[in-house]
């Protein structure tokens, strides 16, 4: 009978074991660094509205209204803080409503920015002209 001999496997050299362990540790550290949550950059809050114009109520002397399908008319503010319609001073006005109109005209805001760099020709699309 023939004797069967097995080849003995060479054991890993000690240096190779150390290198494999170091590489494994470095890979695990890299995976841990990439998988941990990153803080999000702080977002600067933007205003919901943009103030287009702001006036003192005392600076407004008259407002011209252009109703849809009607003739334009002008509301006048008298020196005694009473209100009248230009050309028809005897017309009775609801002073609370007129005061609301004048109050609304003191602060005009926009909910959205129409265009950041506006040319005068494009502003007419939004109803803003040189006379406004």
C-alpha positions in Angstrom: 0.0 0.0 0.0 0.9 3.4 -0.7 1.0 5.9 2.0 -1.1 8.9 1.5 0.5 12.1 2.5 -1.2 15.3 2.9 0.5 18.5 2.1 0.6 20.7 5.1 -0.8 24.2 4.5 1.6 26.9 5.3 0.2 29.1 8.1 -0.4 32.7 7.3 2.6 34.7 8.1 2.1 36.9 11.2 2.7 40.1 9.2 0.0 39.2 6.7 -2.5 38.7 9.5 -1.7 42.1 11.0 -2.1 43.8 7.6 -5.5 42.1 7.0 -6.7 43.1 10.4 -5.6 46.7 9.9 -7.2 46.9 6.4 -10.4 45.5 7.9 -10.4 48.0 10.7 -9.8 50.9 8.3 -12.7 49.7 6.0 -15.0 49.5 9.0 -14.0 53.0 10.2 -14.7 54.3 6.6 -18.1 52.7 6.5 -18.9 54.0 9.9 -17.9 57.6 8.9 -19.9 57.5 5.7 -23.0 56.0 7.3 -23.4 58.3 10.4 -25.9 61.1 10.1 -24.5 64.4 8.8 -25.9 67.7 10.2 -27.8 69.6 7.6 -26.7 73.1 6.8 -28.8 75.8 8.4 -31.3 77.3 5.9 -31.8 81.0 5.9 -35.4 81.8 6.3 -37.0 83.8 3.5 -39.8 86.2 4.2 -43.3 85.1 3.1 -44.1 88.6 1.8 -42.2 91.5 0.3 -43.1 95.1 1.2 -43.5 97.0 -2.1 -44.4 100.3 -0.6 -45.2 101.8 2.7 -46.7 105.2 3.5 -48.0 107.2 6.4 -51.8 107.5 6.3 -51.5 111.2 6.7 -49.4 111.4 3.4 -52.3 110.1 1.3 -54.7 112.8 0.1 -56.6 110.9 -2.5 -57.0 107.4 -4.0 -58.4 106.7 -7.5 -60.3 103.5 -7.8 -60.9 101.6 -11.0 -63.8 99.2 -10.5 -64.2 96.4 -12.9 -66.9 97.3 -15.5 -67.4 100.8 -14.0 -66.2 104.3 -14.2 -63.1 105.3 -12.1 -63.7 107.6 -9.2 -61.5 109.4 -6.7 -61.8 109.3 -3.0 -60.6 112.6 -1.3 -59.4 112.9 2.2 -60.4 116.3 3.6 -58.4 118.3 6.3 -60.9 117.3 9.0 -60.4 113.5 8.2 -63.7 113.2 6.4 -64.0 111.6 3.0 -65.7 112.7 -0.2 -65.9 111.6 -3.8 -64.3 114.1 -6.2 -67.0 115.9 -8.2 -69.8 114.6 -6.0 -69.0 115.9 -2.5 -72.7 115.3 -1.3 -72.5 111.6 -1.9 -72.7 109.7 1.5 -69.8 107.4 2.1 -69.3 104.5 4.6 -66.4 106.1 6.4 -65.3 102.7 8.0 -64.9 101.2 4.5 -63.1 104.3 3.1 -60.7 104.2 6.1 -60.1 100.5 5.3 -59.2 101.4 1.8 -56.8 104.1 2.9 -55.3 101.8 5.5 -54.8 99.1 2.8 -53.1 101.6 0.5 -50.5 102.5 3.2 -48.8 99.1 3.1 -48.6 97.1 -0.2 -47.1 93.7 0.0 -46.5 90.9 -2.4 -46.9 87.3 -1.5 -44.4 86.0 -4.1 -41.5 87.7 -5.9 -42.6 88.1 -9.5 -39.1 88.5 -10.9 -35.8 89.3 -9.2 -34.3 91.5 -11.9 -37.2 93.5 -13.3 -37.1 95.6 -16.4 -39.7 98.4 -16.6 -41.1 96.8 -19.8 -41.9 93.6 -17.9 -43.4 95.4 -14.9 -46.3 96.4 -17.1 -47.4 92.8 -17.2 -48.1 93.0 -13.5 -50.0 96.3 -13.7 -47.1 98.5 -12.6 -46.4 101.5 -14.9 -44.4 104.7 -14.6 -47.6 106.5 -13.3 -48.0 104.0 -10.5 
